[in-house]
């Protein structure tokens, strides 16, 4: 990945929702001006959500999500609806497509969107097949939404859709700097980046890339090293660095060597602050004091790579926890989009930094944990707590 490219996890997610054969795929093709989604007259052509990254004037980097119809039927249809439900949790702005006067299904999905405070742009598509005036009045009366009248096939009203999307970008949409609250122009920042098997040869892992780019944007001077070369890198500087950002796995080692003039944090802790809920993660880490040998922990990892011998989430953290609480400690590990609907059996959830997820989706997981009254933390915060330095690092 280049330093200039924007990963999907950092893009605004715009989801298109509606019944089968409502013209969602045609709309997304018209909006993106590409054949991003398969189109046919057969209801249910779209199965898994289709993600299309692009740039929109006034928004910047974004991802459009073409979803399966939420009125799908049968066993496979139910699986498709579940995928649409998942896309809903990632959606920063929703486009709701209406094509008939029965609004009962749309009502249920709009309630879900409003519950998670997702802005909605209402669209009436296929205007030649419906009484537009009557449908518009029903939408306004039922949902307090004023619909746009468009035609995906004729590419009518596309500019109006884009304008509405710009207007509906959430006021709290997070484009904030990852490190901006910790650095100033000209600060020297040292990055400690272990090159273990989780980092493929010739590449840095995503949090390291994102943090590097963010520091460059903040006009910082960056000194990069590995734990083995940390002492040499430190001695090469005339003065201690203003900030040291380390991989959480070597928190304890680097903390012992950090000059008193330097602030210390980790890539994972920075992601917790910029993408998650740091206060909630700290509260979750402090619940470690309540765990016992019979507790059950869920480790949730966004990545889906095959297990590695040095894997932090699937190997190192479980080893650290079992060393502290005993081999009878229950640990369940889930990766990618897999996440239990029922969290009640867990005593603690430990989440990765979530660099592969957008903020909306990661926050939805945190909210699910809070609703189930299950504490949640993340890798970096947890490791700092286990090493007894949580109160000594910088947030």
C-alpha positions as CSV (number, residue, x, y, z in Angstrom):
1,X,0.0,0.0,0.0
2,X,1.3,3.5,-0.8
3,X,1.4,6.3,1.7
4,X,-0.9,8.3,-0.6
5,X,-3.7,5.8,-1.0
6,X,-6.7,5.8,1.3
7,X,-7.8,2.5,2.7
8,X,-11.5,1.7,2.7
9,X,-11.5,1.8,6.5
10,X,-10.7,5.5,6.4
11,X,-13.4,6.3,3.7
12,X,-16.9,7.6,4.4
13,X,-19.3,4.6,3.8
14,X,-22.4,5.3,1.8
15,X,-24.9,2.5,1.7
16,X,-27.8,2.1,-0.9
17,X,-30.8,0.2,0.5
18,X,-34.2,-0.8,-0.9
19,X,-36.3,-3.7,-2.0
20,X,-35.3,-6.2,-4.7
21,X,-35.4,-4.8,-8.2
22,X,-35.7,-1.2,-7.0
23,X,-32.8,-0.2,-9.2
24,X,-30.1,0.1,-6.5
25,X,-27.4,-1.4,-8.6
26,X,-28.3,0.8,-11.6
27,X,-28.1,3.8,-9.3
28,X,-24.7,2.9,-7.9
29,X,-23.4,2.4,-11.5
30,X,-24.8,5.9,-12.4
31,X,-23.4,7.5,-9.3
32,X,-19.9,6.0,-9.7
33,X,-20.1,6.3,-13.5
34,X,-18.8,2.7,-13.7
35,X,-20.2,-0.7,-14.1
36,X,-19.5,-1.4,-10.4
37,X,-22.5,-3.6,-9.8
38,X,-24.2,-6.4,-11.8
39,X,-27.6,-5.2,-13.2
40,X,-30.5,-7.3,-14.4
41,X,-34.3,-7.3,-14.4
42,X,-34.3,-10.4,-12.1
43,X,-35.1,-9.5,-8.5
44,X,-32.3,-10.6,-6.1
45,X,-29.4,-10.2,-8.6
46,X,-27.2,-8.6,-5.9
47,X,-26.2,-11.1,-3.3
48,X,-23.3,-10.1,-1.1
49,X,-22.8,-6.3,-0.7
50,X,-20.6,-4.7,-3.4
51,X,-18.1,-2.1,-2.3
52,X,-16.9,0.6,-4.7
53,X,-14.3,3.1,-3.6
54,X,-14.2,6.5,-5.3
55,X,-13.8,10.3,-4.7
56,X,-16.7,12.6,-4.5
57,X,-16.3,16.4,-4.6
58,X,-17.2,17.9,-1.3
59,X,-16.8,14.5,0.5
60,X,-13.4,13.2,-0.6
61,X,-12.6,9.5,-0.3
62,X,-15.7,7.4,0.1
63,X,-17.1,3.9,-0.4
64,X,-20.4,3.1,-2.0
65,X,-22.1,-0.1,-0.8
66,X,-24.7,-1.8,-3.1
67,X,-26.7,-4.1,-0.9
68,X,-29.1,-7.0,-1.5
69,X,-32.9,-6.2,-1.3
70,X,-34.1,-6.2,2.3
71,X,-37.3,-8.0,1.2
72,X,-35.4,-11.1,0.0
73,X,-37.0,-14.5,0.7
74,X,-36.0,-18.1,1.5
75,X,-33.0,-19.4,3.4
76,X,-30.5,-17.8,1.0
77,X,-32.5,-14.6,1.1
78,X,-32.2,-14.5,4.9
79,X,-28.4,-14.9,4.6
80,X,-28.4,-11.9,2.2
81,X,-30.5,-9.8,4.6
82,X,-28.0,-10.6,7.3
83,X,-25.2,-9.3,5.1
84,X,-27.2,-6.2,4.5
85,X,-27.7,-5.8,8.2
86,X,-23.9,-5.9,8.6
87,X,-23.4,-3.3,5.9
88,X,-25.9,-1.1,7.8
89,X,-23.5,-1.0,10.8
90,X,-20.8,0.3,8.6
91,X,-22.9,3.0,6.9
92,X,-22.2,6.7,7.5
93,X,-24.9,7.9,5.1
94,X,-27.8,5.8,3.8
95,X,-29.5,6.2,0.5
96,X,-33.0,4.7,0.8
97,X,-34.6,3.8,-2.5
98,X,-38.5,3.8,-2.8
99,X,-40.4,2.4,-5.7
100,X,-43.9,1.6,-4.4
101,X,-46.5,2.8,-2.0
102,X,-46.1,0.0,0.6
103,X,-43.6,1.5,3.1
104,X,-43.8,-1.1,5.8
105,X,-40.4,-2.8,5.1
106,X,-38.7,0.5,4.6
107,X,-40.1,1.7,7.9
108,X,-38.3,-1.1,9.8
109,X,-35.0,-0.4,8.2
110,X,-35.3,3.4,8.6
111,X,-35.9,2.8,12.3
112,X,-32.6,0.8,12.5
113,X,-30.7,3.6,10.7
114,X,-32.2,6.3,13.0
115,X,-31.3,4.2,16.0
116,X,-27.6,4.4,15.0
117,X,-28.0,8.1,14.1
118,X,-27.3,7.5,10.4
119,X,-28.3,10.3,8.0
120,X,-30.8,9.2,5.3
121,X,-31.2,10.5,1.7
122,X,-34.6,9.4,0.3
123,X,-34.8,8.5,-3.4
124,X,-37.8,7.7,-5.6
125,X,-36.5,5.6,-8.5
126,X,-38.4,4.2,-11.5
127,X,-40.7,7.2,-11.4
128,X,-42.5,6.1,-14.5
129,X,-44.0,3.1,-12.6
130,X,-45.4,4.8,-9.6
131,X,-47.6,7.7,-8.5
132,X,-44.7,10.0,-7.6
133,X,-46.9,12.7,-6.0
134,X,-48.7,10.2,-3.7
135,X,-45.5,8.4,-2.8
136,X,-43.7,11.6,-2.0
137,X,-46.4,12.7,0.3
138,X,-46.4,9.3,2.1
139,X,-42.6,9.4,2.6
140,X,-42.7,13.0,3.9
141,X,-45.6,12.2,6.3
142,X,-44.2,8.9,7.5
143,X,-40.5,9.6,7.8
144,X,-40.1,13.4,7.6
145,X,-37.8,12.9,4.5
146,X,-38.2,14.8,1.3
147,X,-37.4,12.4,-1.5
148,X,-35.4,13.2,-4.7
149,X,-37.0,12.0,-7.9
150,X,-34.4,10.2,-10.0
151,X,-33.9,7.7,-12.8
152,X,-30.9,5.5,-12.5
153,X,-31.3,4.1,-16.1
154,X,-31.5,7.6,-17.6
155,X,-29.0,9.1,-15.2
156,X,-31.4,11.8,-14.2
157,X,-31.0,13.4,-10.8
158,X,-27.5,12.0,-10.1
159,X,-26.0,15.5,-9.4
160,X,-28.8,16.1,-6.9
161,X,-28.0,12.9,-5.1
162,X,-24.3,13.8,-4.8
163,X,-25.2,17.3,-3.5
164,X,-27.5,15.7,-0.9
165,X,-24.8,13.3,0.2
166,X,-22.4,16.3,0.7
167,X,-25.1,18.0,2.8
168,X,-25.7,14.9,4.9
169,X,-22.0,14.2,5.8
170,X,-22.3,13.7,9.6
171,X,-21.0,16.7,11.6
172,X,-19.0,14.4,13.8
173,X,-17.5,12.4,10.9
174,X,-14.0,11.8,12.1
175,X,-11.4,13.1,9.8
176,X,-9.3,14.1,12.8
177,X,-5.6,13.5,12.9
178,X,-4.4,10.3,14.6
179,X,-1.5,12.1,16.3
180,X,-2.4,15.8,16.1
181,X,-3.3,16.1,19.8
182,X,0.2,14.9,20.8
183,X,2.5,16.7,18.4
184,X,3.4,20.1,17.1
185,X,5.2,21.3,13.9
186,X,8.8,20.2,13.9
187,X,8.5,17.6,16.7
188,X,10.8,14.6,16.4
189,X,8.8,11.3,16.7
190,X,10.4,7.9,17.0
191,X,8.5,4.9,15.6
192,X,9.4,1.5,17.0
193,X,8.3,-1.1,14.5
194,X,9.0,-4.8,15.0
195,X,9.3,-6.6,11.7
196,X,7.8,-10.0,12.8
197,X,5.8,-12.4,10.7
198,X,2.7,-10.3,10.8
199,X,4.5,-7.7,8.6
200,X,5.0,-9.2,5.1
201,X,8.5,-8.7,3.7
202,X,8.7,-5.4,1.9
203,X,5.7,-3.8,3.6
204,X,4.6,-2.1,6.8
205,X,1.4,-3.0,8.5
206,X,-1.5,-0.6,8.1
207,X,-1.4,1.2,11.5
208,X,2.3,2.0,10.9
209,X,1.6,3.4,7.4
210,X,-1.4,5.5,8.6
211,X,0.5,6.9,11.5
212,X,3.6,7.7,9.4
213,X,1.4,9.6,6.9
214,X,-0.4,11.4,9.7
215,X,2.9,12.5,11.2
216,X,4.1,13.8,7.9
217,X,0.9,15.8,7.5
218,X,1.6,17.3,10.9
219,X,5.1,18.4,9.8
220,X,6.9,16.1,12.2
221,X,10.4,14.6,11.8
222,X,10.2,10.8,11.9
223,X,12.9,8.5,13.1
224,X,12.0,4.8,12.5
225,X,13.7,1.8,14.1
226,X,13.1,-1.7,15.4
227,X,13.4,-2.7,19.1
228,X,16.8,-4.1,18.3
229,X,18.0,-0.7,16.9
230,X,16.2,1.5,19.4
231,X,19.3,2.3,21.5
232,X,21.3,3.2,18.4
233,X,18.4,5.4,17.1
234,X,18.0,7.1,20.4
235,X,21.7,7.8,20.8
236,X,21.9,9.3,17.3
237,X,19.6,12.2,18.4
238,X,21.0,15.3,20.0
239,X,17.9,15.5,22.2
240,X,15.3,12.9,23.2
241,X,12.3,12.7,20.8
242,X,9.2,14.5,21.7
243,X,7.1,11.3,21.3
244,X,7.8,7.6,21.0
245,X,5.2,5.4,19.3
246,X,5.8,1.7,19.7
247,X,4.3,-1.5,18.7
248,X,2.3,-2.6,21.8
249,X,4.1,-6.0,21.9
250,X,7.3,-4.3,23.1
251,X,5.6,-1.7,25.4
252,X,7.4,-2.9,28.5
253,X,10.8,-3.0,26.9
254,X,10.5,0.4,25.3
255,X,8.9,2.0,28.4
256,X,12.0,1.0,30.4
257,X,14.3,2.8,27.9
258,X,12.1,5.9,27.3
259,X,13.7,9.1,28.3
260,X,11.8,11.1,31.0
261,X,11.5,14.0,28.5
262,X,9.7,11.8,25.9
263,X,6.0,10.9,25.8
264,X,5.2,7.2,25.0
265,X,2.3,5.6,23.4
266,X,1.5,2.8,20.9
267,X,0.0,2.5,17.4
268,X,-2.9,0.5,18.9
269,X,-3.6,3.1,21.6
270,X,-3.6,5.8,19.0
271,X,-6.1,3.9,16.9
272,X,-8.3,3.4,20.0
273,X,-8.4,7.1,20.4
274,X,-9.0,8.0,16.8
275,X,-11.4,5.2,15.7
276,X,-12.8,3.7,18.9
277,X,-13.7,4.9,22.4
278,X,-10.6,5.2,24.4
279,X,-12.4,5.9,27.7
280,X,-14.4,2.7,27.3
281,X,-11.3,0.7,26.4
282,X,-9.5,2.0,29.5
283,X,-12.5,1.1,31.7
284,X,-12.5,-2.3,30.1
285,X,-8.8,-2.8,30.8
286,X,-9.3,-2.0,34.4
287,X,-11.8,-4.8,34.6
288,X,-8.9,-7.2,34.3
289,X,-8.6,-6.9,38.1
290,X,-12.0,-8.8,38.3
291,X,-11.1,-11.7,36.1
292,X,-10.5,-15.2,37.5
293,X,-9.4,-18.6,36.2
294,X,-12.9,-19.4,35.1
295,X,-13.6,-16.2,33.2
296,X,-14.4,-16.3,29.5
297,X,-12.7,-13.7,27.2
298,X,-13.6,-12.9,23.5
299,X,-10.7,-11.8,21.4
300,X,-12.0,-10.0,18.2
301,X,-9.6,-9.4,15.3
302,X,-10.5,-7.5,12.2
303,X,-7.8,-9.2,10.1
304,X,-8.5,-12.7,8.6
305,X,-5.0,-13.9,8.0
306,X,-3.9,-17.4,8.8
307,X,-2.6,-17.8,12.4
308,X,1.1,-17.0,12.7
309,X,3.6,-18.2,15.3
310,X,4.1,-14.6,16.5
311,X,0.4,-13.5,16.1
312,X,-0.4,-10.9,18.8
313,X,-4.1,-11.6,19.0
314,X,-4.2,-15.4,18.6
315,X,-0.9,-16.3,20.3
316,X,0.8,-13.7,22.4
317,X,-2.2,-12.1,24.2
318,X,-3.7,-15.5,25.1
319,X,-0.3,-16.6,26.5
320,X,-0.1,-13.4,28.6
321,X,-3.6,-13.9,30.0
322,X,-3.2,-17.6,30.8
323,X,0.1,-16.9,32.5
324,X,-1.7,-14.4,34.7
325,X,-5.0,-16.3,35.3
326,X,-4.2,-19.9,34.6
327,X,-4.7,-22.4,31.8
328,X,-8.4,-22.8,32.6
329,X,-9.2,-19.3,31.4
330,X,-11.7,-19.5,28.6
331,X,-10.7,-17.7,25.4
332,X,-12.7,-17.5,22.2
333,X,-11.0,-15.9,19.1
334,X,-13.0,-14.5,16.2
335,X,-11.8,-12.7,13.1
336,X,-13.0,-10.6,10.3
337,X,-16.7,-9.8,10.3
338,X,-17.5,-12.6,12.7
339,X,-18.9,-11.2,15.9
340,X,-21.3,-12.9,18.3
341,X,-24.9,-11.6,18.5
342,X,-25.0,-12.8,22.1
343,X,-22.2,-11.4,24.2
344,X,-23.6,-12.3,27.6
345,X,-21.3,-15.2,28.2
346,X,-18.2,-13.2,28.0
347,X,-16.5,-11.4,30.9
348,X,-14.3,-9.2,28.7
349,X,-13.9,-8.4,25.0
350,X,-10.5,-7.6,23.7
351,X,-10.5,-5.9,20.2
352,X,-7.7,-5.2,17.8
353,X,-7.0,-1.7,16.7
354,X,-9.6,-2.1,14.0
355,X,-7.5,-0.6,11.2
356,X,-9.5,-2.7,8.7
357,X,-12.8,-1.4,9.9
358,X,-14.3,2.0,9.5
359,X,-15.1,4.0,12.7
360,X,-18.9,3.5,12.4
361,X,-18.6,-0.3,12.4
362,X,-16.0,-0.4,15.3
363,X,-18.3,1.9,17.4
364,X,-21.2,-0.4,16.7
365,X,-19.3,-3.2,18.2
366,X,-18.5,-1.1,21.3
367,X,-22.1,-0.2,21.6
368,X,-23.1,-3.9,21.4
369,X,-20.7,-4.6,24.3
370,X,-22.1,-1.7,26.3
371,X,-25.7,-2.8,25.7
372,X,-24.7,-6.3,26.9
373,X,-22.9,-4.8,29.9
374,X,-19.7,-6.5,28.9
375,X,-16.5,-4.5,29.3
376,X,-14.4,-4.0,26.1
377,X,-10.8,-3.0,25.6
378,X,-8.2,-3.1,22.8
379,X,-4.8,-4.8,22.3
380,X,-2.6,-1.8,23.1
381,X,-4.6,-0.6,26.2
382,X,-4.7,-4.2,27.5
383,X,-1.0,-4.8,27.1
384,X,-0.2,-1.5,28.8
385,X,-2.5,-2.6,31.7
386,X,-0.9,-6.0,31.9
387,X,2.6,-4.4,32.0
388,X,1.5,-2.0,34.8
389,X,2.2,1.1,32.7
390,X,-1.3,2.2,31.6
391,X,-1.1,5.2,33.9
392,X,2.3,6.1,32.5
393,X,1.6,6.2,28.7
394,X,0.2,9.1,26.7
395,X,-3.3,9.0,25.2
